[in-house]
Amino acid sequence: MMLDDVGAKIAGAGLGLSLDTNLFLGRMPEQPIAAVAIIEIPGLSAIRTMGGGIQIEIAGFQVMVRDEPDNYAEARSTANGIWNLLAGTTQEAINTVTYHQFVAQSSVFSIGPNEEDHIQVACNFLVWKDPTP
């Protein structure tokens, strides 16, 4: 699945993020405060062959980074590191899926504090990939 693949790429990049420790797929738990979530968002219509089969799936995901109220610079730095890792990546096999292109839909932006006043920043991506079986 796409989230597993993207999570593996981020966790293996030396950014200080580990799956299910401070990097989470599809959810943002209450703890730890300093955490990253990768969440699916709508993509675009698939690219189809002339016979109607799906040739390329265009999926979407958001990277959300949360940190303490006084750690905006750290949250932004973490998000920028992930953005720099992913934006423009082309022709990469992750697990068993070929990812043709990661396209940043945005640079890093603030999504405002949560109910506990924790800093939250995010960036959105589209990914052109082989179809999900």
C-alpha positions in Angstrom: 0.0 0.0 0.0 1.1 3.5 -0.8 1.3 4.7 2.9 3.5 1.7 3.8 5.8 2.5 0.9 6.0 6.2 1.6 6.5 5.5 5.3 9.4 3.1 4.6 11.1 5.7 2.3 10.8 8.4 5.0 11.9 6.1 7.9 14.9 4.9 5.9 16.1 8.4 5.0 18.0 9.2 8.2 15.7 12.0 9.3 15.3 10.7 12.8 11.9 9.2 12.1 10.8 5.6 12.9 7.6 3.9 12.1 5.2 3.6 15.0 7.5 5.6 17.2 7.3 9.2 15.8 6.1 8.4 12.3 2.6 7.2 11.8 0.5 6.0 8.8 -3.1 7.1 8.4 -3.4 8.6 11.9 -1.9 11.1 14.3 -1.9 9.6 17.9 -2.1 11.9 20.9 1.5 11.0 21.9 4.3 11.7 21.2 3.7 15.4 20.8 6.6 15.7 18.2 5.3 13.3 15.5 4.7 12.9 11.8 1.6 11.5 10.2 1.2 10.4 6.5 -2.5 10.5 5.6 -4.1 9.7 2.3 -5.9 12.5 0.5 -7.7 12.5 -2.8 -5.6 12.0 -5.9 -6.6 12.4 -9.5 -8.3 10.2 -12.1 -6.1 7.3 -13.2 -4.4 7.3 -16.6 -6.0 4.5 -18.6 -4.8 2.4 -21.6 -6.7 2.5 -24.9 -8.4 -0.8 -23.7 -9.7 0.9 -20.6 -7.3 -0.7 -18.1 -5.5 1.5 -15.5 -1.9 2.2 -16.6 -1.0 4.8 -13.9 -2.7 5.5 -10.6 -2.4 9.0 -9.3 -2.7 8.9 -5.5 -2.5 11.7 -3.0 -1.1 12.0 0.5 -0.4 14.7 3.1 2.6 14.8 5.4 1.5 16.4 8.7 4.1 17.4 11.4 3.2 18.3 14.9 5.3 19.7 17.7 5.3 21.7 21.0 3.9 25.2 20.8 7.4 26.8 21.0 8.9 24.4 18.4 7.7 25.9 15.1 11.2 26.0 13.7 11.7 22.3 14.5 8.4 21.3 13.0 9.1 23.2 9.9 12.6 21.8 9.6 11.2 18.2 9.9 8.6 18.9 7.2 11.1 20.6 4.9 13.4 17.5 5.3 10.6 15.2 4.2 9.6 17.6 1.4 13.2 17.7 0.1 13.3 13.9 0.2 10.1 13.3 -1.7 9.6 16.3 -4.1 10.7 15.4 -7.6 11.6 11.7 -6.9 11.2 9.8 -10.1 11.3 6.2 -11.2 11.9 4.5 -7.8 10.8 1.0 -6.8 9.6 0.9 -3.2 8.8 -2.6 -1.9 7.1 -4.1 -5.0 5.7 -0.9 -6.6 7.2 1.4 -9.1 6.7 5.1 -8.3 7.1 7.1 -11.4 7.0 10.5 -9.9 6.3 12.3 -6.6 4.9 15.8 -7.2 4.7 18.3 -4.4 1.3 20.1 -4.6 2.5 22.6 -2.1 5.5 23.8 -0.2 5.3 23.4 3.6 2.4 25.4 5.1 0.9 25.9 8.6 -2.4 24.3 9.2 -2.8 26.1 12.5 -2.5 24.8 16.1 -4.6 21.9 17.3 -6.9 22.0 20.3 -3.9 21.7 22.7 -2.1 24.6 20.9 0.6 22.3 19.3 2.2 23.5 16.2 1.0 21.8 13.0 2.5 22.1 9.5 1.9 20.0 6.4 2.7 19.5 2.7 0.7 17.7 0.1 1.8 15.3 -2.6 0.5 13.5 -5.7 2.3 10.3 -6.7 2.2 8.7 -10.1 2.6 5.0 -9.5 1.8 1.5 -10.9 -1.8 0.5 -10.2 -2.6 -1.1 -6.8 -3.4 -4.8 -7.5 
